Amino acid sequence: MPVKIRLQRHGKKGKPYYWIVAADARAKRDGKYLEKLGAYNPNTNPATVELNVDGAVQWLQNGAQPTDTARAILSYKGAMLKNHLAGGVRKGALTEEQAEEKFNAWLEEKAAKIQSKAEGLSEAQQKAKAEALAAEKAVNEARIAAAAPVEEEAEVTEEAQAEGEVVASSEEE
């Protein structure tokens, strides 16, 4: 029974949400699976990935083949690296402590990259909001400036009409 690590689609139309599962290769895409390993939500920025790394490594060591997208997600979360380091431990190239140390260093580096991306996105959103607010203020000031001369002209014409009536009434006398 060949096992694949793949995505199982959930969510509504236009808003996909995936489960990362280990399933028989002959099973339907959204059908029966052997074990749920995690979840993937591409709707957020950056994408949200929850993964049981140890469970994924266990399936990889037992011969499960990830699909292309699942391989990218496993690599993103470090499951492929942990599997690679475990192979090095089995062969005697590394000790368990060295492998764990390398994996933890990689996790810290990856977390720093994700954090910097999230901060960059929030800074970009704040900058866009500030620019939109400045543009809106400029438009409002332009509207106020355009409306002010009209009011002054209306007052001047009312005064001119009042003076004209006074002059007209004095001429009539």
Backbone as a chain_set.jsonl record, in Angstrom:
{"seq": "MPVKIRLQRHGKKGKPYYWIVAADARAKRDGKYLEKLGAYNPNTNPATVELNVDGAVQWLQNGAQPTDTARAILSYKGAMLKNHLAGGVRKGALTEEQAEEKFNAWLEEKAAKIQSKAEGLSEAQQKAKAEALAAEKAVNEARIAAAAPVEEEAEVTEEAQAEGEVVASSEEE", "coords": {"N": [[0.845, -1.182, 0.0], [1.075, 1.906, -1.156], [1.94, 4.97, 0.336], [1.038, 8.355, 0.506], [1.939, 11.672, 1.345], [-0.132, 14.279, 1.427], [-2.298, 17.03, 0.388], [-5.526, 17.742, 1.62], [-8.432, 19.126, 0.563], [-10.439, 21.58, 2.113], [-12.927, 23.916, 3.323], [-14.67, 26.808, 1.907], [-15.885, 27.749, -1.41], [-13.471, 29.471, -3.214], [-12.139, 30.128, -0.907], [-9.894, 28.371, 0.142], [-8.882, 25.793, 2.432], [-6.619, 23.641, 3.811], [-5.972, 20.277, 4.857], [-3.149, 18.551, 5.96], [-2.309, 15.39, 5.178], [-1.553, 11.9, 5.683], [-2.076, 9.511, 3.373], [-3.499, 6.673, 1.634], [-2.341, 6.122, -1.619], [-4.204, 5.438, -3.508], [-6.591, 6.398, -2.608], [-9.335, 8.783, -2.708], [-9.01, 12.354, -3.345], [-10.193, 13.967, -1.305], [-10.914, 11.976, 0.352], [-10.702, 9.006, 2.367], [-8.203, 8.896, 4.904], [-5.041, 8.077, 6.455], [-3.689, 9.317, 8.618], [-3.961, 12.496, 10.118], [-1.789, 15.114, 9.703], [-1.456, 17.835, 9.912], [-2.391, 21.298, 9.244], [-3.074, 23.713, 6.652], [-3.338, 27.006, 5.753], [-3.781, 29.013, 3.164], [-4.916, 31.495, 2.904], [-4.168, 33.528, 4.604], [-1.65, 36.05, 5.234], [1.612, 36.078, 6.19], [1.204, 32.696, 4.94], [-0.568, 30.371, 6.992], [0.677, 27.637, 8.691], [0.259, 24.658, 10.31], [1.858, 21.984, 11.707], [2.545, 18.632, 12.552], [5.562, 17.899, 13.118], [7.17, 15.742, 13.983], [5.48, 13.539, 13.523], [5.231, 13.71, 10.737], [7.89, 13.244, 9.971], [8.158, 10.637, 10.876], [6.404, 9.292, 9.102], [7.73, 9.839, 6.704], [10.121, 8.44, 7.092], [9.138, 5.891, 7.059], [8.634, 5.545, 4.427], [6.73, 7.082, 3.062], [5.648, 9.111, 0.368], [5.846, 12.485, -0.33], [3.636, 14.799, -2.003], [4.26, 17.367, -4.502], [3.486, 19.958, -3.555], [3.0, 19.356, -0.868], [5.572, 18.558, -0.179], [6.928, 20.995, -0.375], [5.7, 22.386, 1.726], [6.387, 20.747, 3.911], [9.132, 21.084, 3.817], [9.29, 23.817, 4.336], [8.453, 23.919, 6.992], [10.404, 22.384, 8.185], [10.418, 19.613, 8.366], [11.503, 17.995, 6.374], [14.221, 18.578, 6.626], [14.667, 17.629, 9.233], [14.208, 14.913, 8.821], [16.309, 14.382, 7.089], [18.506, 14.919, 8.784], [18.051, 12.913, 10.669], [18.603, 10.684, 9.128], [21.344, 11.03, 8.855], [22.118, 10.6, 11.487], [21.453, 7.892, 11.794], [23.31, 6.781, 10.082], [25.637, 7.371, 11.365], [27.044, 9.707, 11.012], [26.444, 11.951, 12.45], [25.747, 12.889, 15.86], [22.923, 12.371, 18.016], [22.489, 14.68, 19.582], [23.911, 16.664, 18.177], [22.445, 16.744, 15.8], [19.953, 17.581, 16.772], [20.68, 20.08, 17.731], [21.45, 21.429, 15.35], [18.983, 21.409, 14.04], [17.377, 22.959, 15.788], [18.73, 25.421, 15.615], [18.221, 26.035, 12.944], [15.422, 26.277, 13.072], [15.15, 28.579, 14.704], [16.313, 30.522, 13.054], [14.543, 30.436, 10.895], [12.158, 31.238, 12.137], [12.841, 33.872, 12.737], [13.008, 34.957, 10.15], [10.334, 34.722, 9.3], [9.082, 36.345, 11.172], [10.23, 38.844, 10.532], [9.153, 39.222, 7.998], [6.432, 39.412, 8.595], [6.474, 41.747, 10.153], [7.366, 43.566, 8.225], [5.187, 43.502, 6.475], [3.181, 44.579, 8.135], [4.221, 47.129, 8.574], [4.121, 48.109, 5.962], [1.355, 48.148, 5.576], [0.612, 50.079, 7.485], [1.953, 52.305, 6.456], [0.634, 52.574, 4.001], [-1.94, 53.192, 4.943], [-1.418, 55.664, 6.172], [-0.625, 57.201, 3.947], [-3.012, 57.126, 2.472], [-4.695, 58.499, 4.229], [-3.449, 61.029, 4.23], [-3.819, 61.738, 1.552], [-6.6, 61.834, 1.484], [-7.065, 63.944, 3.265], [-5.926, 66.025, 1.791], [-7.655, 66.105, -0.401], [-10.045, 66.803, 0.895], [-9.332, 69.348, 1.908], [-8.981, 70.673, -0.507], [-11.6, 70.619, -1.451], [-12.845, 72.206, 0.486], [-11.506, 74.629, 0.063], [-12.331, 75.148, -2.533], [-15.038, 75.516, -2.129], [-15.177, 77.742, -0.442], [-14.599, 80.305, -1.882], [-16.932, 80.474, -3.403], [-18.916, 80.916, -1.5], [-18.062, 83.428, -0.548], [-18.368, 84.945, -2.871], [-21.108, 84.785, -3.135], [-21.923, 86.236, -0.888], [-20.895, 88.763, -1.578], [-22.37, 89.344, -3.905], [-24.912, 89.443, -2.793], [-24.611, 91.683, -1.154], [-24.118, 93.582, -3.135], [-26.542, 93.522, -4.477], [-28.17, 94.462, -2.458], [-27.143, 97.063, -2.138], [-27.674, 97.986, -4.654], [-30.455, 98.001, -4.601], [-30.847, 99.948, -2.695], [-29.735, 102.144, -4.009], [-31.427, 102.214, -6.224], [-33.859, 102.683, -4.962], [-33.377, 105.231, -3.92], [-33.084, 106.671, -6.232], [-35.623, 106.547, -7.24], [-36.971, 108.182, -5.562]], "CA": [[0.0, 0.0, 0.0], [1.89, 3.113, -1.213], [1.383, 6.069, 1.132], [1.4, 9.702, 0.076], [1.625, 12.813, 2.209], [-0.737, 15.206, 0.476], [-3.256, 17.991, 0.922], [-6.941, 17.427, 1.494], [-9.066, 20.433, 0.522], [-11.632, 21.906, 2.888], [-13.241, 25.333, 3.168], [-15.685, 27.068, 0.888], [-15.42, 28.127, -2.731], [-12.672, 30.682, -3.214], [-11.434, 30.259, 0.375], [-9.433, 27.013, 0.462], [-8.215, 25.454, 3.687], [-6.163, 22.278, 3.556], [-5.395, 19.41, 5.872], [-1.999, 17.783, 5.497], [-2.627, 14.034, 5.634], [-0.903, 10.716, 5.122], [-3.198, 8.742, 2.833], [-3.225, 5.677, 0.601], [-2.261, 6.797, -2.913], [-5.393, 5.108, -4.301], [-7.772, 7.046, -2.035], [-9.731, 10.039, -3.333], [-8.338, 13.532, -2.789], [-10.814, 14.36, -0.048], [-11.454, 10.754, 0.933], [-10.152, 8.387, 3.568], [-6.777, 9.094, 5.147], [-4.494, 7.269, 7.554], [-3.399, 10.187, 9.762], [-3.907, 13.935, 9.864], [-0.504, 15.606, 10.187], [-1.49, 19.272, 10.171], [-3.314, 22.129, 8.472], [-2.436, 24.758, 5.86], [-4.296, 28.038, 5.363], [-3.109, 29.962, 2.279], [-5.666, 32.751, 2.841], [-3.517, 34.539, 5.428], [-0.344, 36.481, 4.734], [2.077, 34.877, 5.506], [0.331, 31.528, 5.058], [-0.526, 29.701, 8.285], [0.935, 26.195, 8.578], [0.393, 23.91, 11.562], [2.325, 20.671, 11.279], [3.161, 17.722, 13.505], [6.823, 17.596, 12.445], [7.614, 14.389, 14.327], [4.624, 12.591, 12.811], [5.591, 13.754, 9.322], [9.188, 12.579, 9.838], [7.896, 9.196, 11.039], [5.851, 8.782, 7.844], [8.78, 9.901, 5.683], [11.054, 7.352, 7.357], [8.468, 4.634, 6.706], [8.521, 5.439, 2.975], [5.663, 7.897, 2.463], [6.137, 10.062, -0.628], [5.039, 13.709, -0.344], [3.377, 15.441, -3.291], [5.115, 18.545, -4.664], [3.056, 21.004, -2.635], [3.241, 18.871, 0.492], [7.022, 18.595, 0.022], [7.285, 22.395, -0.122], [5.233, 22.725, 3.073], [7.229, 20.01, 4.857], [10.433, 21.731, 3.8], [9.092, 25.117, 4.978], [8.35, 23.707, 8.438], [11.6, 21.718, 8.678], [10.274, 18.157, 8.477], [12.449, 17.369, 5.451], [15.538, 18.717, 7.241], [14.747, 16.716, 10.377], [14.344, 13.577, 8.244], [17.679, 14.298, 6.567], [19.407, 14.803, 9.932], [17.841, 11.591, 11.267], [19.356, 9.756, 8.284], [22.749, 11.191, 9.226], [22.3, 9.959, 12.795], [21.427, 6.441, 11.562], [24.554, 6.378, 9.417], [26.758, 7.628, 12.253], [27.735, 10.944, 10.667], [26.116, 12.92, 13.496], [25.124, 12.361, 17.073], [21.55, 12.867, 18.209], [22.566, 16.036, 20.124], [24.321, 17.557, 17.093], [21.312, 16.874, 14.886], [18.941, 18.41, 17.441], [21.234, 21.437, 17.786], [21.338, 21.994, 14.001], [17.571, 21.616, 13.745], [16.903, 24.098, 16.583], [19.316, 26.635, 15.035], [17.469, 26.303, 11.722], [14.094, 26.752, 13.474], [15.266, 29.966, 15.168], [16.559, 31.354, 11.874], [13.303, 30.472, 10.122], [11.207, 32.063, 12.888], [13.258, 35.265, 12.572], [12.614, 35.36, 8.8], [8.877, 34.856, 9.269], [8.764, 37.53, 11.981], [10.602, 40.044, 9.777], [8.181, 39.376, 6.917], [5.192, 39.901, 9.198], [6.69, 43.149, 10.52], [7.403, 44.325, 6.974], [3.819, 43.63, 5.977], [2.428, 45.502, 8.987], [4.745, 48.471, 8.285], [3.59, 48.503, 4.659], [-0.057, 48.484, 5.769], [0.546, 51.353, 8.196], [2.383, 53.341, 5.517], [-0.456, 52.749, 3.035], [-3.015, 53.9, 5.638], [-0.989, 57.054, 6.354], [-0.693, 57.851, 2.642], [-4.431, 57.291, 2.125], [-5.215, 59.561, 5.084], [-2.906, 62.291, 3.727], [-4.501, 62.027, 0.289], [-7.975, 62.199, 1.807], [-7.016, 65.292, 3.837], [-5.669, 66.959, 0.694], [-8.901, 66.219, -1.174], [-10.998, 67.565, 1.708], [-8.891, 70.739, 1.92], [-9.276, 71.222, -1.838], [-13.055, 70.844, -1.498], [-13.151, 73.361, 1.336], [-10.991, 75.807, -0.632], [-13.184, 75.402, -3.694], [-16.353, 75.948, -1.653], [-15.046, 79.034, 0.243], [-14.813, 81.46, -2.773], [-18.332, 80.513, -3.826], [-19.654, 81.559, -0.419], [-17.686, 84.837, -0.529], [-19.005, 85.558, -4.03], [-22.535, 84.889, -2.84], [-22.08, 87.35, 0.035], [-20.616, 89.995, -2.326], [-23.51, 89.612, -4.784], [-26.036, 89.861, -1.948], [-24.348, 93.064, -0.767], [-24.281, 94.411, -4.333], [-27.969, 93.638, -4.727], [-28.726, 95.339, -1.42], [-26.742, 98.429, -2.484], [-28.414, 98.34, -5.866], [-31.822, 98.317, -4.197], [-30.786, 101.231, -1.995], [-29.522, 103.162, -5.04], [-32.638, 102.248, -7.026], [-34.924, 103.32, -4.183], [-33.061, 106.651, -3.795], [-33.348, 107.267, -7.532], [-37.065, 106.616, -7.395], [-37.467, 109.293, -4.755]], "C": [[0.892, 1.248, 0.0], [1.191, 4.276, -0.489], [1.919, 7.386, 0.601], [1.091, 10.672, 1.203], [1.128, 13.885, 1.257], [-1.719, 16.129, 1.178], [-4.671, 17.517, 0.657], [-7.686, 18.751, 1.604], [-10.325, 20.49, 1.372], [-11.903, 23.386, 2.681], [-14.243, 25.545, 2.06], [-15.046, 27.547, -0.413], [-14.661, 29.45, -2.667], [-11.887, 30.919, -1.935], [-10.921, 28.881, 0.8], [-8.763, 26.935, 1.826], [-7.853, 23.989, 3.557], [-5.744, 21.572, 4.835], [-4.223, 18.712, 5.219], [-2.178, 16.385, 6.07], [-1.686, 13.013, 5.004], [-2.041, 9.806, 4.672], [-2.692, 7.7, 1.836], [-3.278, 6.392, -0.748], [-3.498, 6.544, -3.765], [-6.652, 5.776, -3.794], [-8.069, 8.357, -2.764], [-9.051, 11.215, -2.644], [-8.882, 13.908, -1.419], [-11.387, 13.156, 0.692], [-10.723, 10.316, 2.192], [-8.656, 8.646, 3.695], [-6.343, 8.287, 6.361], [-4.252, 8.109, 8.806], [-3.382, 11.635, 9.309], [-2.634, 14.47, 10.51], [-0.523, 17.102, 10.5], [-2.513, 19.97, 9.303], [-2.533, 23.238, 7.788], [-3.515, 25.731, 5.407], [-3.584, 29.063, 4.488], [-3.794, 31.324, 2.216], [-5.019, 33.864, 3.658], [-2.176, 34.914, 4.809], [0.546, 36.8, 5.911], [1.161, 33.687, 5.798], [0.534, 30.84, 6.41], [-0.355, 28.203, 8.068], [1.098, 25.628, 9.976], [0.752, 22.489, 11.16], [2.909, 19.904, 12.454], [4.445, 17.217, 12.842], [7.269, 16.169, 12.734], [6.782, 13.325, 13.617], [4.959, 12.537, 11.329], [6.924, 13.04, 9.084], [9.018, 11.064, 9.954], [7.36, 8.595, 9.74], [6.9, 8.802, 6.738], [9.78, 8.754, 5.857], [10.452, 5.99, 7.011], [8.198, 4.533, 5.21], [7.416, 6.236, 2.332], [6.284, 8.917, 1.518], [5.259, 11.316, -0.608], [4.789, 14.195, -1.776], [4.228, 16.706, -3.357], [4.754, 19.65, -3.671], [3.302, 20.596, -1.193], [4.737, 18.877, 0.802], [7.474, 20.022, 0.333], [6.877, 22.813, 1.29], [6.081, 22.022, 4.122], [8.62, 20.635, 4.945], [10.372, 23.072, 4.536], [9.062, 24.986, 6.496], [9.523, 22.915, 9.017], [11.5, 20.207, 8.799], [11.268, 17.443, 7.564], [13.871, 17.449, 6.013], [15.709, 17.741, 8.405], [14.895, 15.273, 9.901], [15.768, 13.36, 7.73], [18.682, 14.128, 7.709], [19.269, 13.443, 10.619], [18.57, 10.514, 10.452], [20.84, 9.821, 8.598], [23.066, 10.539, 10.558], [22.341, 8.451, 12.631], [22.733, 5.94, 10.947], [25.786, 6.623, 10.28], [27.53, 8.893, 11.93], [27.547, 12.013, 11.739], [25.674, 12.185, 14.748], [23.734, 12.962, 17.176], [21.561, 14.318, 18.683], [22.951, 17.039, 19.039], [23.163, 17.8, 16.126], [20.25, 17.774, 15.495], [19.402, 19.867, 17.499], [21.113, 22.133, 16.427], [19.879, 22.316, 13.673], [17.032, 22.821, 14.518], [17.463, 25.417, 16.064], [18.562, 27.027, 13.766], [16.08, 26.859, 12.052], [14.13, 28.208, 13.93], [15.471, 30.918, 13.998], [15.276, 31.525, 11.056], [12.256, 31.347, 10.812], [11.55, 33.544, 12.752], [12.86, 35.787, 11.191], [11.112, 35.609, 8.715], [8.456, 36.111, 10.03], [9.086, 38.808, 11.216], [9.633, 40.279, 8.622], [6.88, 39.934, 7.456], [5.321, 41.37, 9.591], [6.719, 44.035, 9.281], [6.018, 44.533, 6.398], [3.019, 44.624, 6.815], [2.909, 46.932, 8.771], [4.191, 48.977, 6.956], [2.119, 48.886, 4.771], [-0.2, 49.832, 6.465], [0.933, 52.5, 7.276], [1.278, 53.628, 4.502], [-1.621, 53.5, 3.671], [-2.67, 55.37, 5.804], [-1.059, 57.817, 5.042], [-2.146, 58.094, 2.217], [-5.049, 58.42, 2.946], [-4.722, 60.923, 4.598], [-3.595, 62.699, 2.428], [-5.935, 62.48, 0.543], [-8.036, 63.6, 2.4], [-6.807, 66.328, 2.744], [-6.933, 67.171, -0.136], [-9.932, 67.054, -0.408], [-10.629, 69.039, 1.754], [-9.171, 71.405, 0.585], [-10.767, 71.501, -1.979], [-13.445, 72.074, -0.695], [-12.693, 74.644, 0.657], [-11.853, 76.159, -1.831], [-14.554, 75.924, -3.261], [-16.286, 77.337, -1.025], [-15.225, 80.212, -0.707], [-16.256, 81.573, -3.24], [-19.169, 81.219, -2.764], [-19.343, 83.045, -0.36], [-18.343, 85.57, -1.687], [-20.493, 85.74, -3.78], [-22.782, 86.06, -1.895], [-21.886, 88.671, -0.684], [-21.803, 90.327, -3.217], [-24.731, 90.018, -3.977], [-25.854, 91.307, -1.511], [-24.563, 93.993, -1.946], [-25.757, 94.588, -4.646], [-28.616, 94.578, -3.708], [-28.37, 96.785, -1.717], [-27.503, 98.898, -3.714], [-29.856, 98.711, -5.541], [-31.865, 99.686, -3.504], [-30.625, 102.343, -3.008], [-30.786, 103.308, -5.871], [-33.747, 102.953, -6.258], [-34.646, 104.81, -4.012], [-33.294, 107.356, -5.116], [-34.846, 107.424, -7.742], [-37.601, 107.806, -6.623], [-37.161, 110.532, -5.424]], "O": [[1.417, 1.618, 1.05], [0.001, 4.52, -0.687], [3.103, 7.512, 0.288], [0.105, 10.513, 1.923], [1.866, 14.347, 0.386], [-1.944, 16.03, 2.384], [-4.969, 16.96, -0.4], [-7.588, 19.431, 2.625], [-11.156, 19.583, 1.354], [-11.179, 24.046, 1.936], [-14.627, 24.609, 1.359], [-13.831, 27.724, -0.5], [-15.163, 30.434, -2.124], [-11.051, 31.822, -1.884], [-11.466, 28.286, 1.729], [-8.159, 27.897, 2.3], [-8.711, 23.172, 3.221], [-5.231, 22.19, 5.769], [-4.295, 18.325, 4.053], [-2.197, 16.203, 7.287], [-1.109, 13.239, 3.94], [-2.866, 9.382, 5.482], [-1.605, 7.83, 1.273], [-4.184, 7.191, -0.983], [-3.814, 7.341, -4.649], [-7.683, 5.734, -4.465], [-7.179, 8.964, -3.359], [-8.576, 11.1, -1.514], [-8.117, 14.141, -0.484], [-12.247, 13.306, 1.56], [-10.207, 11.126, 2.962], [-7.929, 8.618, 2.702], [-7.162, 7.872, 7.181], [-4.564, 7.682, 9.918], [-2.852, 11.96, 8.247], [-2.419, 14.303, 11.71], [0.307, 17.583, 11.271], [-3.385, 19.338, 8.707], [-1.478, 23.658, 8.262], [-4.485, 25.338, 4.76], [-2.852, 29.905, 5.009], [-3.299, 32.224, 1.538], [-5.303, 35.038, 3.419], [-1.638, 34.191, 3.97], [0.247, 37.766, 6.613], [0.432, 33.684, 6.79], [1.656, 30.739, 6.906], [-1.138, 27.576, 7.354], [1.965, 26.061, 10.735], [0.046, 21.861, 10.372], [3.669, 20.452, 13.252], [4.425, 16.235, 12.099], [7.701, 15.46, 11.825], [7.323, 12.319, 13.159], [4.972, 11.464, 10.726], [7.069, 12.312, 8.103], [9.652, 10.303, 9.224], [7.799, 7.525, 9.319], [6.955, 7.882, 5.921], [10.232, 8.169, 4.873], [11.18, 5.046, 6.705], [7.603, 3.556, 4.755], [7.18, 6.076, 1.135], [7.316, 9.514, 1.825], [4.055, 11.224, -0.845], [5.635, 14.02, -2.653], [4.853, 17.079, -2.364], [5.636, 20.211, -3.021], [3.762, 21.404, -0.385], [5.129, 19.171, 1.931], [8.311, 20.229, 1.212], [7.625, 23.514, 1.971], [6.458, 22.634, 5.122], [9.21, 20.703, 6.023], [11.295, 23.422, 5.272], [9.585, 25.845, 7.206], [9.623, 22.789, 10.237], [12.432, 19.577, 9.298], [11.815, 16.404, 7.933], [14.64, 16.496, 5.889], [16.754, 17.108, 8.549], [15.629, 14.493, 10.509], [16.352, 12.293, 7.915], [19.593, 13.304, 7.626], [20.257, 12.885, 11.097], [19.091, 9.551, 11.015], [21.523, 8.796, 8.608], [24.152, 9.99, 10.745], [23.168, 7.786, 13.255], [23.198, 4.839, 11.241], [26.869, 6.133, 9.96], [28.582, 9.132, 12.523], [28.402, 12.882, 11.909], [25.281, 11.02, 14.703], [23.415, 13.942, 16.503], [20.732, 15.113, 18.239], [22.393, 18.135, 18.978], [22.934, 18.929, 15.69], [19.704, 18.639, 14.811], [18.594, 20.781, 17.332], [20.717, 23.296, 16.361], [19.579, 23.363, 13.1], [16.295, 23.628, 13.951], [16.761, 26.429, 16.067], [18.294, 28.206, 13.537], [15.61, 27.792, 11.402], [13.242, 28.988, 13.584], [14.875, 31.993, 13.953], [14.968, 32.62, 10.588], [11.549, 32.109, 10.152], [10.652, 34.382, 12.662], [12.422, 36.931, 11.067], [10.674, 36.596, 8.124], [7.578, 36.849, 9.584], [8.303, 39.758, 11.245], [9.326, 41.427, 8.302], [6.285, 40.826, 6.852], [4.393, 42.153, 9.388], [6.159, 45.131, 9.286], [5.705, 45.61, 5.892], [2.262, 45.426, 6.268], [2.099, 47.859, 8.781], [3.83, 50.149, 6.841], [1.678, 49.843, 4.134], [-1.043, 50.642, 6.078], [0.306, 53.558, 7.312], [1.013, 54.786, 4.18], [-2.23, 54.352, 3.025], [-3.523, 56.235, 5.604], [-1.507, 58.963, 5.021], [-2.467, 59.147, 1.666], [-5.837, 59.208, 2.424], [-5.499, 61.877, 4.557], [-3.916, 63.871, 2.231], [-6.425, 63.402, -0.108], [-8.945, 64.368, 2.085], [-7.434, 67.388, 2.761], [-7.239, 68.297, -0.527], [-10.607, 67.904, -0.988], [-11.505, 69.897, 1.651], [-9.557, 72.573, 0.543], [-11.156, 72.511, -2.564], [-14.266, 72.882, -1.131], [-13.413, 75.643, 0.673], [-12.081, 77.335, -2.113], [-15.163, 76.711, -3.986], [-17.282, 78.059, -1.077], [-15.99, 81.108, -0.35], [-16.746, 82.683, -3.45], [-20.034, 82.031, -3.092], [-20.247, 83.853, -0.147], [-18.825, 86.691, -1.519], [-21.07, 86.752, -4.177], [-23.747, 86.802, -2.076], [-22.633, 89.617, -0.435], [-22.21, 91.488, -3.28], [-25.513, 90.856, -4.427], [-26.814, 92.077, -1.492], [-25.125, 95.076, -1.787], [-26.186, 95.675, -5.035], [-29.488, 95.379, -4.045], [-29.22, 97.662, -1.563], [-27.921, 100.052, -3.803], [-30.414, 99.63, -6.139], [-32.793, 100.47, -3.701], [-31.287, 103.376, -2.905], [-31.179, 104.429, -6.192], [-34.497, 103.737, -6.838], [-35.592, 105.596, -3.963], [-33.665, 108.53, -5.125], [-35.272, 108.384, -8.384], [-38.614, 108.383, -7.02], [-37.491, 111.605, -4.917]]}, "num_chains": 1, "name": "protein.A"}
